[in-house]
């Protein structure tokens, strides 16, 4: 199995990559890219793939587009990784591409929303692929009875890493005047810092994670073999009833989780008129409270079961969305809601990952986690599209946020019925 250094290296990748989730996706890029798009608007609309849309919807549509592409790419990536045993090499490649794309967001300004869309597309695609490989290492470094704990620690460390960088960026953003820079420049520095953070700390992971094993001798092209393997996996996964049923439930409820995380800053800025510093401080609180939430929910899973604890968390998610629709008006309301979400956030995701890891066949971890990753951090697509479509149709952020209840309800019902 693994040693302490390898587990430490695995934890540190979550520390490194969570900066992208917290600083880029959750806090800064949504409102900033919307402003860039608004600068380019003609009669209040911008062109996206030949369709005229609300500038505020652009961020969500770009992420949805990147994830639809991942639906095709990630399973093939998983098949290729398992066939060639090049997990670590692929992780290095994707992390490098993602970190560079994120760092280049520093050059996003004016009305060049196309540049922002392209960089976001590439970075988020790389993020999703890297997370597939990262998650698949869980089965290599932990026995089945350890995975709830190891997964929870990994998520907790990730929240801390994302929180530390977010704190640094909050200081920069709050003092941009005294630093002699503009507010937009402070945002661009923050976006760039997430790429540098990702690149720098992932080096620890690359140092300690086990080296690639010798892959099998493929008689034909590795890519062609991967297509064949993917075709076989698509048949096999339907036979793995427990894993398949859980995956469908997870696809719905975690898409809701990801959409809430991603659009929280946009909701606070556009619907409530909150200052950027208020939004950052609230989400910063989430990063640190979520660490303790992960540990608390792991204790709950030890006493009851991972499935029961996840179902309990989904009820809280629904109540939070109803609260946001009906009662969320002030900064204090936003802080209260953020605190409650933080408590359930880490537990929902950490226990979902460890539960899935126990349901998949050995030696096919990366392939199966590629399907899991279709609805992971920053790679949601149903929730993003649902929110953006509801916003486009009604021009109401409250209706858009309430529409996500549907995903938690469907996911909860399917999970309740699933025998895991």
C-alpha positions in Angstrom: 0.0 0.0 0.0 1.3 3.5 0.6 3.6 5.3 3.0 3.0 8.6 4.9 5.0 10.6 2.4 2.8 9.4 -0.5 -0.4 10.2 1.3 1.1 13.6 2.2 1.8 14.2 -1.5 -1.7 13.2 -2.4 -3.2 15.6 0.2 -1.0 18.4 -1.2 -2.5 18.1 -4.7 -5.9 19.1 -3.2 -4.1 21.9 -1.4 -2.7 23.1 -4.7 -5.6 22.7 -7.1 -8.3 24.0 -4.7 -6.9 27.4 -5.2 -8.4 27.3 -8.7 -11.8 26.3 -7.3 -11.8 28.9 -4.5 -10.1 31.9 -6.1 -11.0 31.6 -9.8 -14.3 29.7 -10.1 -16.0 30.6 -6.8 -14.9 34.1 -6.2 -13.3 36.3 -8.8 -13.8 35.1 -12.3 -17.6 35.0 -12.4 -18.2 38.6 -11.6 -15.1 39.8 -13.4 -15.8 38.0 -16.6 -19.4 39.2 -16.5 -18.0 42.8 -16.3 -15.7 42.1 -19.2 -18.6 40.7 -21.2 -20.8 43.7 -20.3 -18.1 46.0 -21.7 -18.5 44.3 -25.1 -22.3 44.1 -25.0 -24.4 45.4 -27.9 -27.9 46.4 -26.8 -27.3 44.5 -23.6 -26.3 41.2 -25.4 -23.1 39.4 -26.4 -22.5 36.8 -29.0 -21.7 33.2 -27.8 -21.3 30.6 -30.5 -23.5 32.7 -32.7 -26.2 33.1 -30.2 -27.0 36.4 -28.4 -27.1 36.0 -24.7 -27.1 38.0 -21.4 -23.5 38.9 -20.5 -24.1 37.6 -16.9 -24.9 34.1 -18.4 -21.6 33.9 -20.3 -19.5 32.5 -17.4 -22.0 29.7 -16.8 -22.3 28.8 -20.5 -18.6 28.6 -21.0 -18.2 26.2 -18.0 -21.1 24.2 -19.4 -19.4 24.0 -22.8 -16.1 22.9 -21.2 -17.9 20.2 -19.2 -19.8 18.9 -22.2 -16.5 18.4 -23.8 -15.2 16.6 -20.7 -18.1 14.2 -21.0 -16.4 12.9 -24.2 -12.8 13.4 -23.1 -12.6 12.2 -19.5 -13.8 8.6 -19.9 -11.4 8.2 -22.8 -8.6 9.8 -20.6 -9.4 7.3 -17.9 -9.3 4.3 -20.3 -6.0 5.5 -21.7 -4.5 6.0 -18.2 -5.5 2.5 -17.1 -4.3 0.9 -20.3 -0.9 2.5 -20.3 -0.4 2.9 -16.5 0.8 6.5 -17.0 -1.3 8.1 -14.3 1.4 10.3 -12.8 2.7 11.5 -16.2 -0.8 12.5 -17.3 -1.4 14.3 -14.0 1.8 16.3 -14.5 0.8 17.2 -18.1 -2.8 18.3 -17.2 -1.7 20.2 -14.1 0.9 22.1 -16.2 -1.7 23.0 -18.8 -4.3 24.1 -16.3 -1.8 26.1 -14.2 -0.5 28.0 -17.3 -4.0 28.8 -18.5 -5.0 30.0 -15.1 -1.9 32.2 -14.8 -2.6 33.8 -18.2 -5.9 35.1 -16.8 -3.7 38.0 -15.6 -4.0 39.4 -19.2 -7.8 39.4 -19.2 -9.0 43.0 -19.3 -11.1 45.6 -21.3 -13.8 43.9 -23.4 -11.9 40.8 -24.5 -14.4 38.3 -23.2 -13.4 35.8 -25.9 -9.9 35.5 -24.3 -11.5 34.9 -20.9 -13.8 32.3 -22.3 -10.9 30.4 -24.0 -8.7 30.4 -21.0 -11.5 29.4 -18.7 -12.4 26.6 -21.1 -8.9 25.2 -21.2 -8.2 25.6 -17.5 -11.5 24.0 -16.4 -11.0 21.1 -18.9 -7.5 20.5 -17.4 -8.9 20.8 -13.9 -11.4 18.1 -14.6 -8.9 15.8 -16.2 -6.4 16.3 -13.3 -9.1 15.5 -10.8 -9.9 12.2 -12.5 -6.3 11.1 -12.1 -6.0 12.5 -8.6 -9.1 10.7 -7.3 -8.1 7.4 -8.8 -5.0 7.4 -6.6 -7.3 7.1 -3.5 -7.6 3.3 -4.0 -3.8 3.1 -4.3 -3.0 4.8 -1.1 -5.8 3.6 1.2 -7.4 0.3 2.2 -11.2 0.2 1.9 -11.8 0.7 5.6 -9.6 3.8 5.5 -11.0 5.6 2.6 -13.7 7.7 4.3 -11.0 9.1 6.6 -8.4 9.6 3.9 -10.8 11.2 1.5 -12.2 13.5 4.3 -8.6 14.6 5.2 -7.9 15.3 1.5 -10.9 17.5 1.1 -10.2 19.2 4.4 -6.6 20.0 3.4 -7.9 21.3 0.0 -10.3 23.7 1.8 -7.4 25.0 3.9 -5.2 25.4 0.9 -7.9 27.3 -1.0 -8.6 29.3 2.1 -5.0 30.4 2.7 -4.6 31.7 -0.9 -8.0 33.4 -0.7 -7.0 35.1 2.5 -3.9 36.5 0.8 -6.0 37.6 -2.2 -8.5 39.3 0.2 -5.7 41.3 1.7 -4.5 42.4 -1.8 -8.0 43.2 -3.0 -8.9 45.1 0.1 -5.8 47.3 -0.1 -5.5 47.8 -3.8 -5.5 51.6 -3.3 -2.7 51.6 -0.9 -0.8 49.2 -3.2 -1.2 51.7 -6.0 -3.2 49.4 -8.3 -6.7 49.4 -9.6 -9.5 47.1 -8.5 -9.4 45.2 -11.8 -5.6 44.8 -11.5 -6.1 43.3 -8.0 -8.5 40.8 -9.4 -6.1 39.9 -12.2 -3.3 39.4 -9.7 -5.6 37.1 -7.7 -6.5 35.0 -10.7 -2.9 34.7 -11.7 -1.9 33.7 -8.2 -4.2 30.7 -8.4 -2.2 29.4 -11.4 1.1 29.9 -9.7 -0.2 28.3 -6.5 -1.4 25.3 -8.5 1.9 24.9 -10.3 4.1 25.4 -7.2 2.5 23.1 -4.7 1.7 20.3 -7.1 5.5 19.8 -7.4 5.3 18.2 -3.9 2.7 15.8 -5.2 4.8 14.9 -8.2 7.8 14.2 -5.9 6.0 11.8 -3.5 3.4 10.0 -5.6 4.4 6.6 -6.9 6.0 6.5 -10.3 4.2 5.1 -13.3 4.2 1.3 -13.7 5.2 -0.3 -16.9 2.2 -0.3 -19.2 1.1 -3.4 -21.2 2.5 -3.9 -24.7 -0.2 -2.6 -26.9 -0.4 -4.3 -30.3 -2.2 -1.3 -31.9 -2.1 2.4 -31.3 -2.6 3.3 -27.6 -5.4 5.8 -28.5 -7.3 3.1 -30.5 -6.9 0.6 -27.7 -8.3 3.2 -25.3 -11.4 3.6 -27.4 -11.8 -0.2 -27.3 -11.3 -0.2 -23.6 -13.8 2.6 -23.1 -16.4 0.7 -25.2 -15.9 -2.3 -22.9 -16.1 -0.1 -19.8 -19.4 1.4 -20.9 -20.8 -2.1 -21.1 -19.3 -3.2 -17.8 -20.4 -0.2 -15.8 -24.0 -0.9 -16.4 -23.4 -4.4 -14.9 -21.9 -2.9 -11.8 -25.4 -2.0 -10.5 -24.2 -0.4 -7.2 -21.6 1.8 -8.8 -23.9 2.8 -11.7 -26.9 3.6 -9.6 -24.8 5.7 -7.2 -23.2 7.5 -10.1 -26.6 8.6 -11.6 -27.7 9.9 -8.2 -24.4 11.7 -7.7 -24.6 13.3 -11.2 -27.7 15.2 -10.1 -27.1 16.2 -6.5 -23.4 17.1 -6.9 -24.3 19.2 -10.0 -26.4 21.2 -7.6 -23.6 21.5 -5.1 -21.2 22.7 -7.8 -23.7 25.3 -9.2 -24.3 26.7 -5.7 -20.6 27.0 -5.1 -19.9 28.6 -8.4 -22.7 31.1 -8.6 -22.7 32.2 -4.9 -20.4 35.2 -5.6 -22.3 36.2 -8.7 -25.6 36.0 -6.7 -24.3 38.0 -3.9 -22.8 40.7 -6.2 -25.7 41.0 -8.7 -28.8 40.3 -6.5 -27.7 41.6 -3.1 -25.3 44.2 -4.3 -22.6 43.0 -1.8 -19.1 44.4 -2.0 -16.4 42.1 -3.4 -14.6 42.2 0.0 -17.8 40.9 1.7 -18.1 38.1 -0.8 -14.5 37.1 -0.4 -14.6 37.1 3.4 -17.8 35.0 3.4 -16.3 32.4 1.0 -13.1 32.6 2.9 -15.0 31.6 6.0 -16.5 28.7 4.0 -13.0 27.3 3.2 -12.1 27.0 6.9 -15.4 26.0 8.3 -15.7 23.3 5.6 -12.5 21.7 6.9 -14.1 21.0 10.2 -17.4 20.0 8.4 -15.5 17.3 6.6 -14.1 15.9 9.8 -17.5 16.1 11.6 -19.3 14.3 8.8 -16.7 11.6 8.7 -17.4 10.9 12.4 -21.1 10.8 11.5 -20.4 8.2 8.7 -18.5 6.1 11.3 -21.5 6.0 13.5 -24.2 5.6 10.9 -23.2 5.2 7.3 -21.9 7.3 4.5 -25.1 7.0 2.5 -27.3 8.2 5.5 -25.0 11.2 6.2 -25.1 12.2 2.5 -28.9 12.0 2.5 -29.0 14.2 5.6 -26.8 16.8 4.0 -29.0 16.9 0.9 -32.0 17.9 3.0 -29.9 20.8 4.4 -28.9 21.9 0.9 -32.6 22.1 -0.2 -33.4 24.2 2.9 -30.5 26.5 2.2 -31.7 27.2 -1.4 -35.3 27.9 -0.1 -33.7 30.3 2.4 -31.7 32.0 -0.3 -34.9 32.5 -2.5 -37.1 33.7 0.3 -35.1 35.3 3.1 -31.6 36.3 1.8 -31.4 40.1 1.7 -28.5 41.4 3.7 -24.8 40.7 4.2 -25.5 39.0 7.5 -28.0 36.7 5.9 -25.3 35.8 3.4 -22.8 35.0 6.1 -25.3 32.8 8.0 -26.1 30.8 4.8 -22.4 30.5 3.9 -21.7 29.1 7.4 -24.4 26.4 7.1 -23.4 25.4 3.6 -19.7 25.2 4.8 -20.7 22.6 7.4 -22.3 20.3 4.8 -20.1 21.0 1.8 -17.0 19.0 2.6 -18.9 16.1 4.1 -21.1 15.7 1.1 -18.2 15.6 -1.3 -15.7 13.7 0.7 -18.1 10.9 1.7 -19.4 10.7 -1.9 -15.9 10.1 -3.2 -15.0 7.4 -0.6 -18.3 5.7 -1.1 -17.9 5.5 -4.8 -14.3 4.2 -4.4 -15.7 1.1 -2.6 -18.1 0.3 -5.4 -15.7 0.1 -8.4 -13.7 -2.9 -9.6 -10.0 -3.1 -9.0 -7.5 -2.0 -11.7 -10.2 0.2 -13.3 -10.2 3.1 -10.8 -9.2 5.8 -13.3 -11.8 4.7 -15.9 -14.6 4.7 -13.3 -13.5 7.9 -11.7 -13.6 9.6 -15.1 -17.4 9.1 -15.1 -17.5 10.3 -11.5 -15.6 13.4 -12.5 -18.2 14.4 -15.0 -20.0 16.0 -12.0 -17.1 17.0 -9.7 -15.6 20.3 -8.5 -15.8 22.8 -11.3 -17.1 20.3 -13.8 -20.8 20.4 -13.2 -22.9 21.0 -16.3 -26.6 20.4 -15.7 -26.6 22.8 -12.7 -24.7 25.5 -14.6 -26.9 25.2 -17.6 -30.1 25.1 -15.4 -29.0 28.2 -13.5 -27.9 30.1 -16.6 -31.1 29.2 -18.5 -33.4 30.2 -15.7 -31.5 33.5 -15.3 -31.7 34.1 -19.1 -35.5 33.4 -19.2 -36.5 35.3 -16.0 -33.7 37.8 -15.3 -34.1 36.8 -11.7 -31.2 35.4 -9.7 -33.6 34.2 -7.0 -35.6 32.0 -9.5 -32.3 30.8 -10.9 -30.9 29.7 -7.5 -34.2 28.1 -6.5 -34.3 26.1 -9.7 -31.3 24.1 -8.4 -33.6 22.5 -5.7 -34.7 20.1 -8.5 -31.2 18.6 -8.7 -31.0 17.9 -5.0 -34.4 16.3 -4.9 -33.8 14.1 -7.9 -30.4 13.1 -6.6 -31.7 12.4 -3.1 -34.5 10.2 -4.3 -32.2 8.2 -6.5 -29.6 7.8 -3.7 -32.3 6.7 -1.3 -33.3 4.0 -3.7 -29.8 2.9 -4.6 -28.4 -0.1 -2.8 -24.8 0.8 -2.0 
